[in-house]
Each structure stands twice: as structure tokens, then as C-alpha cells.
Amino acid sequence: MMNGWWNKKKSKTRKSRKGKGSYTKVDLLFDILFWIPEIIIFPIRVLFWSLRGVFRWVIDVT
């Protein structure tokens, strides 16, 4: 009796573990939380490096 219950429980947990490879809403939320700083910082970084390059070019030309 106990052995049958254990095998049934084990097969259910194995099935649930096999289906866990899908992309969930929690994964989406974490991806968004990780990408927000990058989306905000990237344009600032590009502007900084562009202005730095222009200033160095102007100083080298003069």
C-alpha cells in the first residue's frame, strides 16, 4: 500500500520537473528587472563616450 503511494508521488514529481523548462511569467519579470538599468544606462554611456571622443579630437586638432 505504501509502496504504491510512493511510486505515484514520485512519478508526479518527475513529470512536474520535466515540464519546468518553459519560460514563465516570473522569468519575464526578472528579465525586465535586469534589463531596465541597461536600457537606462546605455544611452548615457553612448553619449558620454561620443562627447569624450569629440572633445579629444578637438583638443588634438588645435
C-alpha atoms as an extended CHARMM CRD file, in Angstrom:
* protein
*
        62  EXT
         1         1  MET       CA              0.0000000000        0.0000000000        0.0000000000  PROA      1               0.0000000000
         2         2  MET       CA              2.6940000000        2.4960000000        0.9860000000  PROA      2               0.0000000000
         3         3  ASN       CA              4.8890000000        1.4410000000       -1.9330000000  PROA      3               0.0000000000
         4         4  GLY       CA              2.1280000000        2.2360000000       -4.4620000000  PROA      4               0.0000000000
         5         5  TRP       CA              1.5680000000        5.6650000000       -2.9310000000  PROA      5               0.0000000000
         6         6  TRP       CA              5.2940000000        6.4230000000       -3.0490000000  PROA      6               0.0000000000
         7         7  ASN       CA              5.6400000000        5.3940000000       -6.6910000000  PROA      7               0.0000000000
         8         8  LYS       CA              2.6260000000        7.5110000000       -7.6420000000  PROA      8               0.0000000000
         9         9  LYS       CA              4.0640000000       10.5420000000       -5.8290000000  PROA      9               0.0000000000
        10        10  LYS       CA              7.4860000000       10.0150000000       -7.3860000000  PROA      10              0.0000000000
        11        11  SER       CA              6.0510000000        9.8370000000      -10.9020000000  PROA      11              0.0000000000
        12        12  LYS       CA              4.0940000000       13.0760000000      -10.3530000000  PROA      12              0.0000000000
        13        13  THR       CA              7.1720000000       14.9620000000       -9.1740000000  PROA      13              0.0000000000
        14        14  ARG       CA              9.2080000000       13.6350000000      -12.1070000000  PROA      14              0.0000000000
        15        15  LYS       CA              6.5510000000       14.7990000000      -14.5380000000  PROA      15              0.0000000000
        16        16  SER       CA              6.4140000000       18.2500000000      -12.9460000000  PROA      16              0.0000000000
        17        17  ARG       CA             10.2090000000       18.5620000000      -13.0730000000  PROA      17              0.0000000000
        18        18  LYS       CA             10.2760000000       17.6550000000      -16.7690000000  PROA      18              0.0000000000
        19        19  GLY       CA              7.7930000000       20.4250000000      -17.6000000000  PROA      19              0.0000000000
        20        20  LYS       CA              9.7460000000       23.1320000000      -15.7550000000  PROA      20              0.0000000000
        21        21  GLY       CA             11.8610000000       24.0370000000      -18.7830000000  PROA      21              0.0000000000
        22        22  SER       CA              9.2960000000       26.5230000000      -20.0760000000  PROA      22              0.0000000000
        23        23  TYR       CA              9.5830000000       30.3120000000      -19.8390000000  PROA      23              0.0000000000
        24        24  THR       CA              7.3370000000       31.6050000000      -17.0490000000  PROA      24              0.0000000000
        25        25  LYS       CA              5.9860000000       34.9950000000      -16.0440000000  PROA      25              0.0000000000
        26        26  VAL       CA              8.4530000000       35.1030000000      -13.1590000000  PROA      26              0.0000000000
        27        27  ASP       CA             11.3160000000       34.6510000000      -15.6380000000  PROA      27              0.0000000000
        28        28  LEU       CA              9.9110000000       37.5230000000      -17.6930000000  PROA      28              0.0000000000
        29        29  LEU       CA              9.6990000000       39.7210000000      -14.5990000000  PROA      29              0.0000000000
        30        30  PHE       CA             13.3280000000       39.0260000000      -13.6730000000  PROA      30              0.0000000000
        31        31  ASP       CA             14.4570000000       39.6740000000      -17.2460000000  PROA      31              0.0000000000
        32        32  ILE       CA             12.6790000000       43.0280000000      -17.2230000000  PROA      32              0.0000000000
        33        33  LEU       CA             14.1660000000       43.9450000000      -13.8480000000  PROA      33              0.0000000000
        34        34  PHE       CA             17.6630000000       43.1120000000      -15.0990000000  PROA      34              0.0000000000
        35        35  TRP       CA             17.2560000000       44.9610000000      -18.4170000000  PROA      35              0.0000000000
        36        36  ILE       CA             15.7860000000       48.2290000000      -17.0560000000  PROA      36              0.0000000000
        37        37  PRO       CA             19.1430000000       49.5170000000      -15.7470000000  PROA      37              0.0000000000
        38        38  GLU       CA             20.8460000000       48.5750000000      -19.0170000000  PROA      38              0.0000000000
        39        39  ILE       CA             18.2170000000       50.3540000000      -21.0870000000  PROA      39              0.0000000000
        40        40  ILE       CA             18.5880000000       53.4920000000      -18.9680000000  PROA      40              0.0000000000
        41        41  ILE       CA             22.3930000000       53.4740000000      -18.7050000000  PROA      41              0.0000000000
        42        42  PHE       CA             23.2390000000       52.5310000000      -22.3270000000  PROA      42              0.0000000000
        43        43  PRO       CA             22.2040000000       55.8530000000      -23.9530000000  PROA      43              0.0000000000
        44        44  ILE       CA             24.0350000000       57.8020000000      -21.2420000000  PROA      44              0.0000000000
        45        45  ARG       CA             27.1430000000       55.6910000000      -21.8100000000  PROA      45              0.0000000000
        46        46  VAL       CA             26.9940000000       56.1870000000      -25.5930000000  PROA      46              0.0000000000
        47        47  LEU       CA             26.5760000000       59.9460000000      -25.1610000000  PROA      47              0.0000000000
        48        48  PHE       CA             29.4710000000       60.0900000000      -22.7030000000  PROA      48              0.0000000000
        49        49  TRP       CA             31.8790000000       58.1860000000      -24.9560000000  PROA      49              0.0000000000
        50        50  SER       CA             30.8030000000       60.1760000000      -28.0210000000  PROA      50              0.0000000000
        51        51  LEU       CA             31.3590000000       63.5330000000      -26.3080000000  PROA      51              0.0000000000
        52        52  ARG       CA             34.6440000000       62.3250000000      -24.8810000000  PROA      52              0.0000000000
        53        53  GLY       CA             35.8210000000       61.3320000000      -28.3480000000  PROA      53              0.0000000000
        54        54  VAL       CA             34.7340000000       64.6540000000      -29.8490000000  PROA      54              0.0000000000
        55        55  PHE       CA             36.4910000000       66.6390000000      -27.1220000000  PROA      55              0.0000000000
        56        56  ARG       CA             39.6940000000       64.6330000000      -27.5600000000  PROA      56              0.0000000000
        57        57  TRP       CA             39.5340000000       65.1500000000      -31.3200000000  PROA      57              0.0000000000
        58        58  VAL       CA             39.0370000000       68.9160000000      -30.8830000000  PROA      58              0.0000000000
        59        59  ILE       CA             41.9540000000       69.1220000000      -28.4410000000  PROA      59              0.0000000000
        60        60  ASP       CA             44.2230000000       67.1000000000      -30.7580000000  PROA      60              0.0000000000
        61        61  VAL       CA             43.3200000000       69.2670000000      -33.7990000000  PROA      61              0.0000000000
        62        62  THR       CA             44.0500000000       72.5570000000      -32.0540000000  PROA      62              0.0000000000
